[in-house]
């Protein structure tokens, strides 16, 4: 790849690093500041002063910490044009074409038109930038156009000025910062900056600039995600320094390539042109994710958990690598991938003939691979629109995003080229090998087994598999053990059983075991990416390599699970020693818990150590954010690409950082399994009763995360199933439950086929506690619980009656009389006469009230009690 594209991309990325350095009190001499003011700072003649001192600090940072940066940065022979230092620091006083490339990218990233930027360049109304903290973008969202005033006082929340962590992604009340004095505000910046520098010293792969840049991107995200990009008085500081820097890098790269390929790189006026359509906004969408992950398992369920984990991870991996391949073919860095998550990605590219040809070439290569291995059930569609710099300004950005969304919707109807891929798979039957133990892959039931993976130890008793399923089992097995993953070229020196048998797109190899060869692979250029995918329980995020939040939580066996209570629960109800031994043999420290084990962990203890009650079942929860498209399209008062990137990343962090951390650290939720979580949605499997408790918990925390903004909500659907039920079936049931919650008006949850708002669900949970107390006080017994169940449909029918009552509807009106009769006969049988009379009165009043108010939804607390009490 062109060296200059990395020079432009990294200079654009680091152009505002001086803001971080200046606010932290980076040690820069007055001589350096004075000597370089005229070179990097605008001079306001009317005010007789220089502005934007952070630009000089950017130059000082690059010069003073050069030993921690790749050596190429200070070589005159690296790339074309200006020195790297001048390129990064000259964006407020651009003189050369290359400096103007970054200057224009900086303006577009902020959503400014040309006139707005001139005002911004004068630094009107500068706040105390060391005391100003980043506002949360969620608080300002309103899809009805009723936005807050552009004043700090209008916002009640701030992000803590700390490095990224599962707890620090939550905003805090502004009162914590209103009394912040100058010394304390400075010390927060200083402490954060010193940590950043110390981490920068240890950043790996300086000898390989593409790898180093990805690692630096990740490190910068950790330390600057809560730093406001701008503290100028008229700008609401809700965009992070990280997102602004990354978007600037992407735009600068596209501008540079556009003018280079059009032969106008030496024309400053052309570079400054706002009307010319220089950009292509490319979107990629992974179609058929449901089929990909939940494809029916053939003859075996033994590897189901590993398969699901591997397939889910593969969705994120394939999306990442599809975006990466497109960038490499076009000639861009991965900083040009401005949005990615949930199987979708967005890339900013130059609007040239060469780019359009590469898009077509890459899409064909990707879908050749998909058709070969998935027979067209899954695909990646690429679409794009043309845009000018003017389209990125605040006034026009919403229209730009709407055009992009329409293009993506249109692509859904032409996912693959039917002229090329339509019809039967001609050589399908020829791929079967009758000499194999099982001719058809027992894991997917679709692809022929392959001789290259026959008797692979990962396959266990099945012995046979197709390459894809073997690879998914390989991924699923290693995700719970390995902390890091290497993406290499297919010719990299990696042992055969420690990599994929079917490289992704035929170009990318994946391995979890290359630690001893890292330096060699990086030096040879065969190591393309090196990611840390671990989930730390101490909140520390990896800082020496790229961190990727694409690995959900998987419950594994630990020492804490060796208690007698846990073992008794797992073996409860099994009568044969053979079955008991099979279950025990599947328990190994560090191995994932199977769905059979997870279902049994839903059983509840009794006063007898070896006796349990309740049902052995799985709970499947699917949830996502309501109306997210509307929020993105018109929820922001001043929309810009940087704000959109901030919103997208912040939304993803709740699902991809906080929830996996929560599952790994909260003992009551440790047996819940993440099938996928990221972007704006979630799919979990766990003990059915723990899933219900967790649903309420995550909704409450999400409400806290978005600052209580009632226009940003989630809906969820829960279904309950036996562990042996086909995975495609439980997936469809959970999906239908979620759809039903959405139809209820959103901000809702569906459980036991009843949909209700989260507020009512909370009240129903309190009713569940009331019923449980009645059971414990012996007011009611299990038989009475079942009898209450018979009144649900009658009460619901009454609620649905209108003024025109038919004769056949009258029957439901008798439920109160039947209820008091049933309660009188069955409540408090073990109590004294006086206590029983009191119990009958209390139970009737409450039951009547609950049935009248909630109708069929009363089953939500009632059935939970019944299922938990079942013997």
N, C-alpha and C positions, 0 to 999 in steps of 0.2 A: 504494500500500500504506500501511496505517496507520503513521504516524511512530512511534507508541509501541512497535510491535513491534520496530523497529530499536533503539529506546532500551533496551528490555528485553534484547534479544538481545546487544547489544554490552556493556551493563553486566554481564550474566551472563558473557560471554566474558572481560571484564577484571577480574572480581571478585577474582581471586588474583594479579593482576599485581604486587601489592605484595610477594609472596614473592620474585619475581625482583629487584625493586628493593632490598628489605631485604638480601638475601644479597649483593648487589653493592655495598652501601655507598652507595646513592643519597643524595645530599646533602640531608638534611631536618633542619631546625633542631630543637633540643630544645623550643623554644617551640611549634612546630607539633605535635610529638609529644605534649607534655604537654597542650596545649589541646584536642586532639582525641581523647585516649585514652578519655574517658568517652562520647564519641559513637559510636566505632566498635569499641572493645575490650570484651570481657566482663570483668567484675570478679569474682574469686573471693574471697568474703568470708573463707573459712576460711584462705586463704593471704595475704590482704591484698595482692593484686596484680592487675594487669591482664594478660590473656593476648592472644594472637593479634595481636601488634603489626603484622603484615603488612597488616592491614586499614587502619591509618592510613597506611601506605606506599602503598596503593592510592589513597587520597584525595590524598596528596601527589603521586603520579605524575601523576594526571589534572590536578591544579591547576598543577603546575610545567611541564609540557610541552604546555600547551594550544595553543601556536602550531603544534604539529605535528599536531594533531587537527582534525577538521572543526569549523568555527565553531559549528555547531548544538549541540555538546556543552555549551557554556557559556551557552546561551540559555534563559531561563526559559520561553519560549513553545514549546520543542521537546518535543512529546509531552506526555502526561498525567503527573500525580503529581509525585514527588520530583525534585530536581535529579539530573542524571546522576551527579555525584560521590557523592552520598549513596546513590544506588541501587546503585552498584558497590561502595562500601566498607562498607555497612551490613549485610552478610549475617551477621555474628556477633552483632549487637545489633539485630535488626530491630524497627522500631516501627510502620511503615506497611504496608498491604497489599502495595504494590509491592515493598518491601524483603523481605517475607516470601515473595514469589514466588521471588526469587533465593535466599533462605536455604534454602527447601525444595528447590529444584533442586540446590543445592550438596550437600545431605545425600544426596539420591537418587543423584546422580552418583557419590558415594563408596561407594554400596551400604550406607549406614547405615540402621538403623531408628531410631526416635526415641530410645530409651534409649541406643543406642550413640553417637549424636551428642552427647548430653549429656556422656558420658565424654570423647569426643574434644574437646569444647569446653573441657575443663579442662586440655588439653595435658599429659596424664600421660606421664612418661618421655620428655621431649623430647631428641632427640639433638643433637649438634653439627651443626646443619642446613647450615652452610657446607661441612662436610667430607663429608657424606653424598652419595653419588652414586647415580644411578638404576640399579637392578638391571634385568637383562634378563628380560622376562616369559617368554622361552623356557626359561630354566634351571629355572624352578619348575613347569613343566607335567608332569603325570603322569596318564595316563588310568586307571591302576589304583588311584588314591587314595592312593598312597604319596608324599605331598608332603614337601617340606623343612620343617624347623622355621622358625617365624617369627622368625628371627634373621639379622642381617647376616652373621654368621660362617658360616652354612650355604650362602651363595652365593659362587661363585668368580669371577663376572664383574661388571663395571660398564660403563656407557656413558661415554665420555669427555665431559667438560663442554665441548662444542664445538658450533658450528653444524652443521646438517645438511649432509652431503656424501656422495658415494659411498663414501669410505673410512671416514668417521666413523660410519656406521651399524653398523659391526662393534664388538662389545663387546671390552673388554680385560680381562686378568687383574686380580684385585683387588689383587695385590701392588703394582701401579703406584699404588694410592691408599692403601694401608695406612700408608705413611710420609708421607703428605701432611700438611704442617704447616698451621697456621691461616692464615699469611700467603699461602702458595701457593694454598690453597683459596679464599681471598678474592680473590686476583688473577685466578684463572680466571673467577669470577663477574663481577668488575668489567670484565674485558676483553670478555667476551661481552655484558654489558649495554651497554657503551659502543658496541659495534658495532651492537647493536639500535637504540639511539637514533639513531645516525648514519644507519642505513637508514630509520628511521621518518621522518626529515626529508625523504627523497626519495620517499616513497610517493606515487604518482600518484592523481589524481581525488578530491581532498578535497572538491570541490564536488558530488560525486555520492556520497552516503553508501552506497547499495547496492554500487556498484563499489569504493569505498574499503574497505568492510568485508571484501569478498572478498580484496582485496590485503592487508589487515591480517591476516586469518586465515592467509594463506600465509606472511607474514613471521613471524608468531608461531610457526608450525610450524617454520620454519627455525631459530629461536633458542631455543625452549623444549622441543623434542622430547626433549632429554636432561636436562631438569631434573626432579627428583622433585616430584610434586605435594604430597606430604606426607612429613615427616621425623619424625612423632610416633612414639615408641618402639614401640607395639604394632602399627603399620601397616607392612607390608613395602613399601618404596618402589619399586614396580615399575610405577607409572602415571605417565606424564609430565604435567607441568603443562599442556602443550598439550591433551592428550586430555581431561583433567579439565575444563579451561576450556571446550572446545567442547561437551562433553556437557552441562555446566551451562547453557550458552547455549540448547541445544536444548530441554532440559527446562523452563527458565524460560519460553521462548516458548510452549510448549504449555500450561503452567499458566495463563499470562496470558490466552491466547485462550479457554481453556476457561471461566474464570470471567467473562471479559468477555461471551462469547456466552450464558452462563447467567445473567447479571445478578447475580453474587455476588462481584464484584471488590472490594467494600468490606467483605467478611466475612472477617476474619483466621482465625477458627476453621475456616471452610470451606476456606480456602487451606491450612491446616495438616493437614487431614484426609488420612490415609494410606490409608484403606480405599476411598474413592470411586474409581471407575474413570474417571480423568480423561484417560487417554492412549490414543491409537491408535498402535500400531507398524505402520507400513506398509512392506511389502516389494515391490520391483519386480524382475522377472526378465525378461531378454531371451531369448526362446525362438527357437530356430532359428539360433543363431550360426554353426554349421558351414555350413549352407546359404547364409547371408548372405555369408560370407567366401569360401567355396570353390565358389560357384555356377559351373557349367560355362561356360567361355568358348566363345563361338561360333566364328567363322571365323578368329579372330586370336589369336596369342600375343604379338604385339609389345608390347602394353601390359600384359602379365600382371603384372609386378612392381609397376607403378604402381596397377593395379586392386586387387591384394591389399593393398598398403599403404593405399590409400584406403578400402577396405572395412573393414579391420581398425580403422583410426582411427575410421571412422564408427560402429562398434559402441560404442566408448568415448564418442564424441561424442553419439550418440543416447541412451545411458544417462544421461549427465550432464544432457542437456537434458530428458529425460523427468522426472527427479527435480526439476529446476529448475522446470519448468512446474507440477508438482504443488504445490511449495512456494508458487509465486506465486499459484495459484488458491486455495489454502487461506488464504494470508495470512502465510506464514512466510518467514524468510530462509534462505539456503542453509546456514547453520550447523545447521539442523535435519536436514540429510542426514548422519547419524552414521556410516554405512558406505557405501562405494561402491567397486566394482571388479569386473572380469570379467563385466560385463553385469548385475550385481545392485546394488541399493541399498536402504538402510533409512532411514526417516524417522520422527522422533518428532513426532506431531501431537496436537491436542486431540480428545478423544472427544466430538464434537458432531454433531448432525444435519447441520449445514452442511458439516462435513469429509467425511462419508460421501457426501454428494451431489456434492461436488467430485471425490472419488476416482472415482466412477462416470462423471462428465462427462469427466475427463481420460483415463481408460482408453479410453473410446469414441472420443474425438478422436484419440488415438494410434493405435488400431487401425484407424480409418477410413483413416488415412494409410498404414498398413502394407498393408492389403488393396488399396488403390488402386495402390500401387507395387510390392508384393511378392506379391500374390495369396494372402495368408494363410500363406506359407511361413515368415514371421517374424512375431513379435508381442511385445508387452510385457504381461505379466500383473501385476496389482496385487492384493495380498491384505493383510488387516490383522487384528489381534487387539486386544482391549481390555485395558487394564492399569491397575492402581492403583500408587500410590507404594510400597506394601508389596511388590508383585511385583518391584520392582527391588532389593530388599535381597538381601544375599548368600545367605541361606538359601533364597530362593524364585526367584532369578534363573534358575537352570538349568531349572526347570520352565517359566518364562516363555519361555525360548529354545526349548525343545522344542515348546511350543505354536506358536510362530512358524514353526518348521521344518515342522511338520505342516500348517500352513495353506498354506505355500508349495508343499509336495508335492501337496496337494489341488488347488491352482490349476493344476498342470501338466495335469490331466485336463479342464480347461475353459478353455483358453488364450484362445479367442475365442468370441464369441457366435454359435453356429451358426444360431440363428433369424434373425439379421440378415445374417450373412456366408456362410452355407452355400449350396451349389449352384454353378452356373457363373458366370463373370464375364460378365455379360450384354452389355456394350458392348465386349468385347475386340476383336473383329474390326473394329468400326467405327473403332477408333483407328489403323488402318494407313493410311498415305499412300503411294499408288502412285507419286507424283511424286518421292519421295526416292531417293537413290542406292541405299540398301539399306533395304528396308521393315522387316525384322526387325533389331533391334539386334545387330550382329556381336559385341558384347562379352559380353552375357549370354545371347543366344539365346532370350530369354523375352519381353521387353517390345518393343512396336513402337518403331521409331525416331521421333524427334520433329522436326518442322520447325524448332523454335526453336534447335536445336543443329546443324543441318545445316551442314557445312563449317567447324565450329569447329576452329581450328588445333590444339587439344589432341587431336583425333581422328586426326591424321595421314592416312595413305592411305585409311583406312576411310571418312572423310567423314561417315558417319551414325552415330547412336547414340541411345539413349533418354536422357532427362534424368538419370536416376539414375546410369547408367554414366559419362556425361560428368562428373557431379559427383564421382564417385569417382576418376576420372582427374585431375580438377582438384585434388582433395585430395592424391592420391598424388604428383602432380607438384610441388606446393608444399611438401609436408612436408620435403623434403630441402633446400629453399632458404630457406624462411621461418623466422623465429624466433618470431614471435608470430601469434596468431589472434584475430580479433574476432568476437564473436557479437552480432548486432544485431537490431532489429526488421525486418520485411520491407520497411518503407517508408523505411529508412535510405538516405541519399544515397551509394550505392556504384555504381561503374561496372559495367555489365552483364556484362562478361566476367571480372570479378574477384570473382565471387560465385557461389553455387549457382543453378542453374536451377530446382531443386525444393527450396524452403525446407523445413527439417525441421519436420514436423507442421504445415506451413503457417504457422508463427509465427516461426521462427528462421532468420535469414540468417547465412551464414558467409563471411568473407573473410580473405585473408592480406595484403591490401594497403590499409590504411586509415591508415597512419602520419600522413599529412598532414591527416587529417580527425578525428583522435582527440578533440581538444578540442571541436570543433563537435558531433561525435556525442554526446559525454558531456554537454555542456550541454543538448542537445535531448532527452536521455533516450532516444535510440535505440540507444546503445551499452550493451548489457546485460552483456557480459563481455569481458574482455581478458586473454588468457592467454599466458604465455611457455611454449612447448613445446619449446624448444631443448635439445640435449644438449651440455653444456659439457665440453670435454676437460681443463679445468683445475680441475675439481671445484667451481667457483663456481656457485651456484644463484641465479637472478634474484631480486632483492629489491625492485624498485620496482613490480612488478605481480604478479598472481596467477601462480604457477607450477603447471603441470599435468604430471604424469609419465605422459602417455598416448601419447607418441610414441616408438616403438621405434627401434632403430638400423637404418639402411639404408646398405649399402656404396655409395659413390660413387667416380667416377674422380677421382684426384688426381695431383699432379705426381709423386709417388713411383711411380705406376703406369706412368710413361712409360719405364721401363727396357727395355732390349733383351730381357732375359729374359722379362718379362711379355708383351711384344708377340709374341715368338716362340712363347710358350706358347698365346696366343690364336689364332694363325694356324696352329698345328701341325696337319698332316693335311689342310688345305684345298688342293686342287689348282688350282682356278680363280681367276683374278684377280678375277672378279666377286664371288665369295663372300668373298674376302679384303677387298675394298674395302667390302663391306656391313658386315662385322664392325668394320672400322676406322672407318667412318662413324658407328657407334653409340657410339663412344668420345668423349665430350666432358667436359671438366673440370667437375665439379660434378653431372653427370648420374648417376642410379643405374645400377649394373651390372645387366645383364640376367641371367636364369637361364642362358642359353647361355654367357655369359662366366664366370659363377661356376662352372659345371660344368667348364670348361676349366682353371680355376685349381687343380683337383685334380690335374692332371698333375705328375709329378715330373721334375726336371732330371736329365740324365746328364752324362758327361764331355764330351759333344759339345754345343756351345751351341745348336744348332738341333734337337736330338733330345730327345724326352721319352718317359717311360714311365708306365704306369698307365692307369686308366680315366677317361674324361670323364663324370662323373656328379654328381648332387646328393645330399646327405644331408639327410634331413628328420627333425628331432627334435621330439618332443612329450613334455612332462614336466609333472607336477604334484605337489603335496604329498599324501602318503598320509594317509588317515583324518582329513582336516581337520575334517570335521563333528564327529567324536568329540572331537577336541582342543578345539574351540570349546564343545561341549556339557558335557564333564566333565573337561577337562584342568586347569582352574584350581582352586586350593584355595578361594579366595574370588572368586566370579565377580561381576562388576558390569559395567554398560554401559561405564564408562570403561576397565576392563581389556580388555573385548572390543574396543573401538575401538583401544586400544594394540596388541593382538595382531594385529588385521586390518591396521592401517597398517604395522606392522613387517614383516609377511609380504609385503605388497605392495611395500615398498621394495626388497626383495632383487631382485625380478623387474623392477620398473619404473624403479629408479634405478641399482642397482649393475650389473646385467648389460648394459644399453645402454652405460653408461660403459665397462665392460670391453671390449666389442666395439669401441668407438671409439678405445680407447687401446692395446690389445694388438695388435701387428702381426700375430702369427700367427693371430688370429681376425678380422681386419678385413673379411674377405669373407663373413662370416656375416650373414644377413638376418633381422631380427625380423619375423615375420608378426604375432604378438602376444605380449605379455609383461606380466603384471600380475595382481593378485589373488593367486592361488596357482599359476598355470600359465604355460606357455611353449610357443611354437611357432616353430621356427627352420628356415631353409633355408640351406645353405652347401655348399662343396666337401665331398664325402662324407668324406674323411679328416680334414678339420679339424673337422667336426661330431663325429666319434667322439672326438677329442682333447678337444674342448670339453665333451662330456658328462661325462667324468671330472673335468675341472676344476671345473665348476659344482657337481657333487655334493660335492667336497671343500670348496669355499668355503661351500656351504650348511651343511654339517656344522659348519664353523667359526662360521658366522653364528648358528646355534641352540645354540651352546655345547656341541656334542657330545652333545646330548640324543637318545638312541637312539629316543625315541618320536615324534620329529618328523623325518620322512624324505621323500625324493622318489623317485619312480619315473619311468623314461623309456623311450620306445620310439623306435628309429631304423629307418628304411627307406631304401633306396638306389634311385634312379631316374634315368632319362635326362631331360634338361631338357625334352624335347618331350612327356613324358607328361602327360595331363590332370591339372589341379591337384586336381580332386575325387578322382581315383584315388589320388594320392600322399597326400592328406589322410586318406583312409580307411585306407590301409596304415599310416600313422604311428599313427593312432588304434588300430588293431588291435594293433600292436606294443606300445603303452602298456597296453592291456587285458591282453595276455599277461604283461607285467611285473607287473601288479597281481595276476594269478592265481598268480604264482610266490611269493606271500607278501609282496608289496610290498617297498619298499627295494631295488628291482631294476631291471635294464635289459634290454631285448630288442634284440638286434642279429643280423642274418642269421637271423631267426626262432628264435633261441636265447635263452632267458631265464636270467639268473643274478643273484646278489646283487652289490652294488657291490664287496664285498670280493673275491669271486672274479673279478669283472671287472678289478679292479686287478692281481690275480695273473696273469690271462690277458694283460694288457697287458705285464707283465714277460716272459712267455713269448714274446710277439711280438718283443720286443727280442732274446731269445735266438736265435730263429729267424733274425732279420735278421743277427745276427752270424755264424751258420752260413753264410748265403748269401754274406756279404761275405768270409768266410775260405775260400770255395769248398768247404766240406764238402758242401753240397747245392746243386743247381741248380734251375731252374724246373721241369724235368720231375719231379724228386723231390717238389717241393711239390705238384704235381697228384696224384702217386701217394699221398702221405700223405692226400690228401682222400678216397681210396677206402676208407680204414679207419675213417672217422668213424662211419658208420651201423653197422658191425659192432661197434665198441667200445661204442656206445650201446646196441645190442641186448643185448650181454652184461650191461651194467649193469642192464638192466631185467628180466633173467631171475630167476625165483624158484627155489624148491626143486623145483618140478614142471617139469622140462625135457622138452619134446617132441622127437621125432626131427628135426623140421624146423628146430629151433632150434640144433642142434649145429653147423651150418655156421659160425655167427658165432664159435665158439670157436677157429677156426683162424687168427684174424687175427694173432696173435703170430708164428706160424711164417711166414706170408706176409710179415709186416712185416720180419723179419730177412732173409728172402730178397731182398726188394725193396731194402732198404738196402744189403746186401752187393753187389748188382749195380749200384747207382746212386750211392752216396755216394763223394765224393772222387776222382772219375775223373782229375782233373788233378793229384793229389797223388802223392808218392812212396809206395812200398809200405808203408813203416813209418808214415808220416803217415796213409795211407788206413786202415790197420788201426785206428789210434787214433780216426780220425774215425768209422768204422763203429760201434765200441764206444760212443762218446759219443752219437752220434745215436740209436742203438737204445735205449739206456738212458733217454734223455730222452723220446723219442717214445713208448716203451712206458708210461712213467710218466704222461705228459700224457694219453694216450688212456685209460688205466685210470681216472684220477682225474676227467677232465672229459667223457669220451665225446663226444657231439655238440657240446658247448660248445667243444670244441677248434677248431671252425671259426672262432670269433670272432678269434683271433689269426692262424690260418692263412689265412683268406680275405682278411684285410687285407693280408698280405704278397703273396698272389697278385694281388690287384687293383692294388696299388701297383707290382708288378713287370711287369704285363702289357705286352706290346709290340704 
